[in-house]
């Protein structure tokens, strides 16, 4: 069938650049000095036997990082970033990932390469067989498996535009077979551009046959990890492909079908045999070397090229005899792989022709891709020193390959630890959600972001699904519970009737009515706040009464956040946040209002700017602490104390810019969990139960934590929060961090998350 007229049909244009991608990336764990570690698989990580993202390849030191299926290149790299972050921060802090395909120096004794210590003994036996058949050293090479699936709508449109096939499944399978045959023929092109294993580390070959000089890719050459010569499989048809693999297993040339280590695997079911009854769904490219110059072993440009290359291989013609066509590719690939990394390739003219044809293909199909990809490829073709192999070889001459690997590896390690409270790839989400996602990935819970802007996640363990919003709103709370807590008037009534002390006050629906009530509150300590709000927004506190102007200004501030306002009595004491999960208080926090400490030299504004320079401070709940604002509320508080923004406080004098202590408004968080006796914690749990809440934050005013909770008027409940920020407990300004996100996961999956 002639595919070219179909691919150049304008009805197909919208679908050509749509695809589904997945990456499986192998990496060795090494010390920060570049030595292969002797430690076991990180204990912090969940069960690797069922882990959707983090597994072990052949050796105990060899991590395998697996992305979910993604629908775009940016999404693919977000997940690569997130999984790498999780792996780095779950390993021993003195360990990192080796960024090269060729392993670091291997042990002198082969038996000192430790086979993965897996729960399933059959998996261990399989690795023992591989060690005996191929040797343990060969297994230690790492790379990337790139899974690619054409957009299903594209394939269906193609099927509709042809008349040779009556069966869609057969059509789809044959499309992937054609791409596979062409890839196996032309894969030398990717070996030239992206081969990145020119040199081996000490004791990799250990006396066995090896290249005498540096090459482009040891891993992709005859010296790489390959099946034995007697393993032969055809790609003429899916029936013959399946039959050949099954025959290889029956004859003992393969122990089982997964031992078939071709550069391309056809995927469609749980086993190869399934392909006899199901269409090929995607193909797995297994010949991609790790790029040490990229933090995740592969660049976005390389993935984009591979997508274009897949389309081009579908478009371009192939040889008449499928087996000869594939065999020619095998020989060409070995030739290119064993060329000097600085030599012009023997296939220069053919490579130039292919690049010209790919440019033409892009133009004919109106693909919206940058020509910079091809410009860069042509630069590498004309100057081999710019290829990955060339760059690695040249830099290795200036120092050593080990020094280069350690330098690159340390840079990625440091990046992962630079902001350990964030999850790379998802830093635009609220921090509590980022931390929950990190913990879920770490503990083998599958994560799907349903709505990024609304912080809505789907979590899955086996077939058990849970939906989580804002990191802590779960199915464990009924729909009415957050509605109760959102309405402060209703919250107070429920708690008061349950016997808890709450601040007395009034609710006003408009500014005029609230303003007319000033005389009622003028000489009292009061709190003015929106009726329904969160994060402490719109709150003004007057501990000793307020002027009428200040009172009206506070009403205005509250009404900016809601259409009703509460004026309540001010309860003296210190405010603490109790975080309740189930029938336990998991954390207690003292939140100190936004403040600065004078040095006798700088103005209040300058001191605020200095404090806001702290990298832990940011905005919109993306960092453990929020930046201090200098808005109307802050200036009102300063004015009450007789200060302006231009005032210069005395040395060591503390100036408060807010009366309310919310971290959301720039306050400091101090962990106090260990300072409280159980009686206060029991009160917080009972408050949550009175509101019907499983997960919530209880704000309690306490006059003296050394007095028992049963003492008269020693505490008061001022608020309950259905969406309490977990991150301020996880990463407090001062004191021990409490991993509340892990408590949420344990609540949702008590038998799985330990």
C-alpha positions in Angstrom: 0.0 0.0 0.0 1.2 3.5 -0.9 1.1 5.5 2.4 2.4 8.8 1.0 -0.8 10.1 -0.6 -2.7 9.3 2.7 -0.2 11.0 4.9 -0.2 14.1 2.7 -4.0 14.3 2.7 -5.0 17.5 4.4 -7.7 15.7 6.5 -4.8 14.0 8.3 -2.8 17.2 9.2 -4.5 17.9 12.6 -3.5 14.4 13.9 0.1 13.9 12.7 1.7 15.5 15.7 -0.6 13.9 18.2 0.8 10.8 19.9 1.1 9.0 23.2 4.5 8.6 24.8 6.1 6.7 27.6 9.7 6.3 28.8 11.4 3.6 30.9 14.8 4.9 32.0 17.5 2.8 33.6 20.2 4.3 35.9 22.8 3.0 38.3 22.9 4.3 41.8 26.3 5.6 42.7 27.9 7.6 45.5 28.5 11.3 45.0 32.0 10.5 44.1 30.9 8.2 41.3 31.4 4.7 42.9 28.8 2.0 42.5 26.8 1.8 45.7 26.6 -1.3 47.9 23.3 -0.4 49.5 19.9 -2.0 49.0 17.0 -0.5 47.1 15.8 2.6 49.0 13.5 1.7 52.0 11.5 4.9 51.6 10.1 3.7 48.3 7.0 1.6 48.1 6.9 -2.0 46.9 8.9 -2.2 43.7 7.0 -5.4 42.6 3.9 -3.3 42.0 5.4 0.2 41.8 4.0 2.0 38.7 6.9 4.5 38.5 10.0 3.1 40.2 11.4 -0.4 39.8 14.6 -2.3 39.6 16.2 -3.7 36.5 18.9 -6.4 36.7 21.0 -5.4 39.6 20.0 -4.1 43.1 21.8 -0.8 42.1 20.0 -0.4 38.9 16.9 1.8 39.1 14.2 1.8 36.4 12.1 4.9 36.2 8.8 4.6 34.4 6.6 7.4 33.3 2.8 7.0 32.8 1.4 7.2 29.3 1.3 10.9 28.3 -0.3 12.7 25.4 2.3 15.4 24.9 6.1 15.9 25.1 5.8 18.6 27.9 3.6 16.2 29.9 6.1 13.4 29.4 8.9 15.6 30.8 6.9 16.8 33.7 6.5 13.2 34.8 10.2 12.5 34.2 11.0 15.5 36.4 8.6 14.4 39.1 9.8 10.8 39.2 13.4 11.9 39.2 12.8 14.3 42.1 11.1 11.5 44.0 13.9 9.0 43.4 16.7 11.5 44.3 15.0 12.5 47.6 14.1 8.9 48.5 17.7 7.5 48.2 20.4 7.9 50.7 21.4 11.6 50.7 24.9 10.6 49.7 23.8 8.7 46.6 22.9 10.0 43.1 22.1 8.6 39.7 24.9 7.8 37.2 24.0 9.8 34.1 25.8 7.5 31.6 24.7 4.4 29.7 28.0 2.6 30.4 28.2 1.8 34.1 30.8 3.2 36.5 33.7 1.0 37.7 32.4 -2.4 38.4 33.6 -4.7 41.2 36.6 -6.9 40.6 34.6 -10.1 41.4 31.6 -10.6 39.2 29.6 -12.1 42.0 29.9 -8.8 43.9 27.4 -7.3 41.3 24.3 -8.0 43.4 21.2 -9.3 41.6 18.0 -7.4 42.4 16.5 -8.6 45.7 12.9 -9.0 44.5 10.0 -10.5 46.4 9.0 -12.7 43.5 11.4 -15.6 43.4 10.7 -16.3 39.8 12.0 -12.8 38.9 15.2 -13.6 40.9 15.6 -16.9 39.0 15.2 -15.1 35.7 18.0 -12.7 36.6 20.2 -15.5 37.7 19.6 -17.2 34.3 20.6 -13.9 32.6 23.7 -13.6 34.7 24.8 -17.2 33.7 23.9 -16.7 30.1 25.3 -13.3 29.4 27.4 -12.4 32.4 26.5 -9.9 35.2 28.8 -7.2 33.8 26.9 -7.0 30.5 23.6 -6.5 32.4 24.9 -3.3 34.0 24.6 -1.1 30.9 21.7 1.3 31.0 19.5 3.1 28.5 16.1 4.5 27.6 13.2 2.5 26.3 11.0 4.9 24.3 7.3 3.8 23.9 5.5 5.5 21.0 1.9 5.2 19.8 0.4 7.0 16.9 -2.7 9.0 17.6 -5.6 6.5 17.3 -7.7 9.1 15.4 -4.9 9.5 12.9 -4.7 5.7 12.2 -8.5 5.5 11.9 -8.5 8.4 9.4 -5.8 6.7 7.5 -7.9 3.5 7.4 -10.8 5.5 6.0 -8.7 7.1 3.3 -7.5 3.7 1.8 -9.4 0.8 0.2 -6.9 -2.1 0.3 -7.7 -3.2 3.9 -11.1 -4.3 5.1 -9.9 -5.1 8.7 -8.9 -2.1 10.8 -6.9 -4.1 13.3 -4.8 -5.7 10.5 -4.3 -2.3 9.0 -3.1 -0.8 12.3 -0.7 -3.8 12.9 0.8 -3.5 9.4 1.4 0.2 9.9 3.5 -0.5 13.0 5.2 -3.4 11.2 6.3 -1.1 8.4 7.6 1.5 10.9 9.4 -1.2 12.8 11.1 -2.6 9.7 12.2 0.9 8.5 13.4 1.8 12.0 15.5 -1.4 12.2 16.9 -0.5 8.8 17.6 3.2 9.5 18.3 3.1 13.3 22.0 3.8 12.5 20.9 7.4 12.1 19.8 7.7 15.7 23.0 5.8 16.7 25.1 8.5 14.9 23.3 11.5 16.4 22.4 10.2 19.8 24.8 7.3 20.5 26.4 8.3 23.8 28.6 5.4 25.0 32.0 5.9 23.4 34.0 4.5 26.3 33.6 1.8 28.9 34.3 2.1 32.6 36.8 -0.1 34.4 36.1 -3.8 34.4 33.1 -3.7 32.2 34.6 -6.1 29.6 37.0 -7.6 32.1 39.2 -9.4 29.6 36.4 -10.1 27.1 36.5 -8.9 23.5 36.0 -5.1 23.3 36.6 -2.2 20.9 40.3 -1.2 20.7 39.5 2.5 20.2 36.7 4.9 21.3 33.5 4.4 19.3 30.1 6.1 19.0 28.0 3.6 21.0 29.3 0.5 22.7 25.8 -0.2 23.8 24.5 -0.3 20.2 27.4 -2.2 18.7 28.2 -5.9 18.6 29.8 -5.4 22.0 26.6 -4.3 23.6 24.0 -6.3 25.5 22.4 -8.4 22.8 20.7 -11.8 22.3 22.9 -14.6 21.2 23.5 -15.0 17.4 21.1 -18.0 17.1 18.1 -15.9 18.0 16.4 -14.9 14.8 13.0 -13.3 14.5 11.3 -12.0 11.4 9.2 -8.8 11.0 7.5 -9.9 7.7 4.1 -10.4 9.4 2.7 -10.4 12.9 1.9 -14.1 12.7 5.5 -14.9 11.8 6.9 -12.5 14.4 4.8 -14.2 17.2 5.6 -17.7 15.9 9.4 -17.1 15.7 9.6 -15.8 19.3 7.5 -18.7 20.6 9.8 -21.1 18.6 12.9 -19.5 20.2 11.4 -20.1 23.6 10.5 -23.7 22.7 14.0 -24.4 21.5 15.6 -23.0 24.6 17.3 -20.1 22.7 15.2 -17.7 24.9 14.2 -18.6 28.4 11.0 -16.7 28.0 9.7 -14.1 25.5 10.9 -11.0 27.5 14.5 -12.2 26.9 14.0 -11.0 23.3 16.2 -7.9 23.3 15.7 -6.5 19.8 16.0 -2.7 19.2 12.3 -2.6 18.7 9.5 -4.6 20.4 5.9 -4.7 19.2 3.4 -4.2 22.0 -0.3 -4.9 22.2 -1.1 -7.2 25.1 0.4 -8.8 28.2 2.3 -11.3 26.1 3.6 -11.7 22.6 1.0 -14.3 21.9 -1.7 -11.7 22.4 -0.6 -10.0 19.2 -2.0 -12.9 17.3 -5.5 -11.7 18.3 -5.0 -8.1 19.1 -3.6 -5.2 17.0 -0.1 -3.8 17.8 -0.9 -0.8 20.0 2.5 0.8 20.2 6.2 0.1 19.6 9.1 0.2 22.1 12.4 1.6 20.9 15.1 0.1 23.1 18.3 1.5 21.6 18.4 5.0 23.0 21.6 5.8 25.0 21.4 8.0 28.1 22.3 11.6 27.3 24.5 12.7 30.2 23.9 16.4 29.3 20.2 16.0 30.1 18.9 15.7 33.7 16.5 12.9 32.6 18.8 11.1 30.1 16.9 12.4 27.0 16.1 15.8 25.6 12.7 17.2 24.4 14.4 17.8 21.0 15.3 14.1 20.8 11.7 13.0 21.6 10.3 15.5 19.0 12.8 14.1 16.4 11.8 10.5 17.2 8.1 11.5 16.6 8.9 13.0 13.3 11.2 10.1 12.5 8.3 7.6 13.2 6.1 9.5 10.8 8.8 9.7 8.2 9.4 5.9 8.5 5.7 5.3 7.9 5.8 7.6 4.9 9.1 6.4 3.2 9.4 3.2 1.1 11.1 0.1 2.3 13.0 -2.8 0.7 11.2 -5.6 -1.1 12.5 -8.3 1.2 11.7 -7.6 4.8 14.4 -9.9 6.3 17.2 -8.5 4.0 16.0 -4.9 4.8 16.3 -5.5 8.5 19.6 -7.4 8.2 21.1 -4.5 6.2 20.1 -2.2 9.0 21.8 -4.4 11.6 25.0 -4.3 9.7 24.9 -0.6 9.0 24.1 0.1 12.7 27.0 -1.9 13.9 29.3 0.0 11.3 28.1 3.4 12.6 28.2 2.4 16.2 31.9 1.3 15.9 33.1 4.4 14.1 35.4 6.8 15.8 33.2 9.5 17.6 35.1 12.2 15.8 35.1 10.6 12.3 32.8 11.6 9.5 30.4 8.7 9.1 30.7 6.4 6.2 26.9 6.9 5.7 27.3 10.7 5.4 25.6 10.9 1.9 22.8 8.7 2.9 22.3 10.6 6.2 22.2 13.9 4.2 19.6 12.4 1.8 17.4 11.3 4.7 17.5 14.7 6.4 16.6 16.4 3.1 13.7 14.0 2.6 12.5 14.5 6.2 12.5 18.3 5.6 10.5 17.7 2.4 8.1 15.4 4.3 7.6 18.1 7.0 6.8 20.7 4.3 4.4 18.4 2.4 2.4 17.5 5.5 2.5 21.0 7.0 3.9 19.8 10.3 4.2 22.6 12.8 7.7 21.8 13.9 10.7 24.0 14.2 13.4 23.7 11.5 15.9 24.2 14.3 15.7 20.4 14.9 17.0 19.7 11.4 19.5 22.5 11.5 21.0 21.0 14.7 21.1 17.5 13.1 22.9 18.9 10.1 25.4 20.6 12.3 26.1 17.2 14.0 26.3 15.5 10.6 28.9 18.0 9.3 30.8 18.1 12.6 30.9 14.8 14.5 32.4 16.6 17.5 28.9 18.0 18.1 27.3 14.6 18.4 26.7 13.2 21.9 29.5 10.7 21.4 31.9 13.3 20.1 31.2 15.7 23.0 31.5 13.0 25.6 34.8 11.8 24.1 36.3 15.2 23.8 35.4 16.2 27.4 36.7 12.8 28.6 40.1 13.6 27.1 40.3 16.9 29.2 39.5 15.1 32.4 38.0 11.6 32.4 34.7 10.0 31.6 34.2 9.4 35.4 34.8 13.1 36.2 32.4 14.2 33.5 29.7 11.8 34.8 30.2 12.9 38.4 30.1 16.6 37.4 26.8 16.1 35.5 25.4 13.7 38.0 26.1 16.1 40.9 24.4 19.0 39.0 21.2 17.0 38.7 21.5 15.8 42.3 21.8 19.4 43.5 18.9 20.5 41.4 16.7 17.8 42.9 17.6 18.9 46.4 17.5 22.7 45.7 13.9 23.0 46.8 13.1 19.7 48.6 9.6 20.8 49.4 8.7 21.1 45.7 7.9 18.4 43.1 9.6 19.2 39.9 7.2 19.3 36.9 4.3 20.4 39.0 5.6 23.5 40.8 2.7 25.6 39.6 0.3 23.5 41.8 -0.3 24.3 45.5 2.5 23.1 47.7 0.3 20.8 49.8 -0.8 19.1 46.5 2.8 18.8 45.3 3.9 17.2 48.6 1.0 14.7 48.5 1.9 13.8 44.9 5.5 13.3 45.9 4.5 10.9 48.7 2.0 9.1 46.5 4.7 8.6 43.8 7.2 7.5 46.4 4.8 4.9 48.0 3.7 3.4 44.7 0.3 5.1 44.5 -0.7 5.9 40.9 -1.5 9.6 40.4 -3.5 11.3 37.7 -4.0 15.1 37.6 -7.6 15.5 36.7 -7.7 19.3 37.0 -4.5 21.1 37.6 -6.0 24.5 38.3 -8.5 23.1 40.8 -5.8 20.8 42.4 -7.9 17.7 41.7 -6.2 14.3 41.8 -7.2 10.7 41.2 -5.2 8.2 43.2 -5.2 4.5 42.4 -3.9 1.4 44.2 -4.7 -1.7 42.2 -8.4 -1.0 41.5 -9.1 1.2 44.5 -9.6 4.8 43.3 -9.7 7.8 45.6 -10.3 11.4 44.5 -8.5 14.2 46.4 -8.9 18.0 46.1 -6.3 20.4 47.5 -4.4 17.6 49.0 -6.7 16.9 51.9 -10.3 17.0 50.8 -11.3 13.3 50.4 -14.1 10.9 50.3 -13.7 10.4 54.0 -15.6 13.7 54.6 -19.2 14.1 53.4 -20.2 17.0 51.2 -22.0 18.9 54.0 -18.9 18.9 56.2 -16.9 21.6 54.3 -20.0 23.6 53.8 -20.5 23.7 57.6 -16.9 24.8 58.2 -17.0 27.3 55.3 -19.9 29.1 57.0 -18.5 30.5 60.3 -21.9 31.3 61.7 -23.1 27.7 61.3 -19.8 26.4 62.7 -20.1 28.5 65.8 -23.7 27.5 66.5 -22.9 23.7 66.2 -19.9 24.0 68.4 -21.6 26.2 71.0 -24.5 23.7 71.3 -22.0 20.9 71.6 -20.6 22.7 74.7 -17.5 24.3 73.3 -16.5 27.9 74.0 -16.6 30.1 70.9 -16.4 33.8 70.4 -19.7 35.7 70.7 -20.5 38.2 67.9 -22.8 39.3 65.2 -23.2 38.8 61.4 -23.9 41.6 59.0 -25.0 41.4 55.4 -23.9 44.8 54.3 -21.6 47.7 55.2 -24.3 50.1 56.3 -25.7 47.8 58.9 -22.3 46.8 60.2 -21.2 50.5 60.4 -24.3 51.5 62.4 -23.3 48.9 65.0 -19.9 50.5 65.8 -21.0 51.9 69.2 -21.7 48.3 70.3 -18.1 47.3 69.8 -16.1 50.5 70.2 -14.5 49.7 73.6 -14.2 46.0 73.1 -11.5 43.7 71.7 -13.0 42.5 68.5 -12.2 40.5 65.3 -13.7 41.6 62.0 -13.7 38.9 59.3 -15.5 37.6 56.3 -18.3 35.1 57.0 -17.0 32.5 54.6 -13.3 32.6 53.8 -10.1 30.6 54.1 -6.4 31.3 54.3 -7.0 34.1 56.8 -7.9 36.6 54.2 -9.8 39.8 55.0 -9.4 39.5 58.8 -8.6 42.5 61.1 -8.0 42.2 64.8 -8.5 45.0 67.4 -7.4 43.8 70.8 -8.4 46.9 72.7 -11.1 48.4 70.6 -11.0 50.5 67.4 -11.8 54.0 66.2 -14.8 54.3 64.0 -12.6 55.0 60.9 -10.5 51.8 61.6 -13.7 49.8 62.2 -15.2 50.8 58.9 -12.0 50.2 57.1 -11.9 46.7 58.6 -15.5 46.1 57.4 -14.5 47.1 53.9 -11.5 44.7 54.0 -13.7 41.8 55.1 -16.4 42.6 52.5 -13.8 42.4 49.7 -13.5 38.6 50.5 -17.2 37.9 51.0 -20.7 39.4 50.9 -21.2 39.1 54.6 -19.1 40.0 57.6 -18.7 38.8 61.2 -17.7 40.9 64.2 -16.7 38.7 67.1 -15.3 39.2 70.5 -11.5 39.0 70.7 -10.5 36.0 72.8 -7.2 36.7 74.6 -4.5 34.0 74.4 -2.3 32.4 71.8 -3.8 30.8 68.7 -2.8 27.3 67.7 -3.7 25.2 64.6 -4.6 21.6 65.5 -4.5 19.3 62.4 -6.9 16.4 62.9 -6.9 13.2 60.8 -9.5 10.7 61.8 -9.5 10.4 65.6 -6.0 11.8 66.1 -4.3 15.2 66.2 -1.3 14.7 63.9 0.3 18.2 64.3 -0.1 21.4 66.2 1.3 24.7 65.0 1.9 28.1 66.5 1.5 30.7 63.8 3.3 33.9 64.6 1.8 36.9 62.8 3.8 38.5 60.0 6.7 40.4 61.7 10.1 41.8 61.3 12.9 42.4 63.8 14.6 45.8 63.8 18.3 46.4 63.4 18.3 50.2 64.1 19.3 50.9 60.5 16.6 49.8 58.0 13.0 50.9 57.6 10.1 48.5 58.1 9.6 48.3 54.4 13.3 47.4 53.9 13.2 44.8 56.6 10.1 43.2 55.0 11.9 43.1 51.7 14.9 41.4 53.3 12.7 38.8 55.0 10.9 38.1 51.7 14.2 37.3 50.1 14.1 34.0 51.9 13.8 31.2 49.3 11.2 29.5 51.5 8.9 32.4 51.0 6.8 32.8 47.9 3.2 33.4 46.8 0.0 31.5 46.2 1.0 28.6 48.5 3.8 27.3 46.3 6.4 27.6 49.1 6.4 26.7 52.8 6.0 30.3 53.8 4.2 33.2 52.2 5.8 36.6 51.5 4.8 39.4 53.8 2.5 41.9 52.1 2.3 45.6 52.7 -1.3 46.3 51.9 -4.1 48.1 53.7 -4.4 45.6 56.5 -0.7 45.7 57.3 -0.5 49.4 57.2 -3.5 49.7 59.5 -1.8 47.4 62.1 1.4 49.5 61.9 -0.6 52.7 62.3 -2.2 51.3 65.5 1.3 50.8 66.9 2.4 54.3 65.8 4.5 53.2 62.9 4.7 53.8 59.2 6.5 51.8 56.5 9.3 54.4 56.6 9.8 54.0 60.3 13.2 52.6 61.5 12.6 50.2 64.5 15.2 49.8 67.3 17.6 47.0 67.3 16.0 43.7 68.3 12.6 45.3 68.4 9.9 43.0 66.9 7.3 44.8 64.8 4.1 42.9 63.9 2.4 43.7 60.6 -0.7 41.6 61.1 -2.9 40.7 64.1 -4.1 37.5 62.7 -1.4 34.8 62.7 -2.1 33.0 59.4 0.9 31.7 57.5 -1.1 32.7 54.4 -0.6 36.4 55.3 3.2 36.1 55.9 3.2 34.6 59.4 5.9 32.3 60.8 5.0 28.6 61.6 6.4 26.9 64.7 5.7 23.2 65.4 4.3 22.8 68.9 3.0 19.2 68.7 5.2 17.9 71.4 4.4 20.8 73.8 0.7 19.9 74.3 -0.8 17.4 76.6 -3.3 14.9 75.3 -6.3 16.7 76.8 -6.1 19.5 74.3 -5.7 17.1 71.5 -8.8 15.2 72.6 -10.7 18.5 72.6 -9.6 19.2 69.0 -10.7 15.7 67.9 -14.1 16.1 69.6 -14.6 19.5 67.8 -13.9 17.8 64.5 -16.3 15.0 65.3 -19.0 17.5 66.3 -18.6 19.0 62.8 -18.6 15.6 61.2 -15.1 16.1 59.9 -12.5 13.4 59.3 -9.7 15.8 58.1 -9.7 19.4 59.2 -7.8 22.2 60.9 -9.0 23.4 64.3 -7.9 26.9 65.4 -7.8 27.1 69.1 -7.0 30.0 71.4 -5.2 28.9 74.6 -4.4 31.2 77.4 -1.8 28.9 79.0 -0.8 25.5 77.6 0.4 24.5 81.1 -3.1 24.6 82.4 -5.4 21.6 81.9 -8.0 22.0 79.1 -10.8 21.5 81.6 -9.8 24.7 83.4 -12.4 27.5 83.1 -12.0 29.6 80.0 -8.5 28.3 79.3 -9.3 27.8 75.6 -11.8 28.8 72.9 -12.5 27.5 69.4 -12.3 30.4 66.9 -12.5 28.5 63.6 -12.5 25.2 61.8 -10.9 24.8 58.4 -12.0 22.2 55.8 -8.9 23.0 53.6 -6.1 23.5 56.1 -2.7 23.9 54.5 -0.6 20.8 55.2 2.7 22.2 53.8 3.1 24.6 56.8 3.2 21.5 59.1 5.5 19.6 56.7 8.0 22.4 56.5 7.6 24.7 59.5 9.6 27.9 60.0 10.8 26.4 63.2 10.6 22.9 64.8 10.0 19.4 63.6 8.2 18.9 60.3 5.1 16.6 60.3 4.4 14.6 57.1 0.6 15.0 57.1 0.4 14.1 53.4 1.6 10.6 54.4 -1.1 10.5 57.0 -3.7 11.3 54.3 -2.4 8.4 52.2 -2.4 6.0 55.1 -6.0 7.0 55.8 -7.0 6.3 52.2 -4.9 3.1 51.8 -4.3 1.7 55.3 -3.3 -1.7 54.0 -0.9 -0.5 51.3 0.9 2.7 52.5 3.1 1.9 55.4 
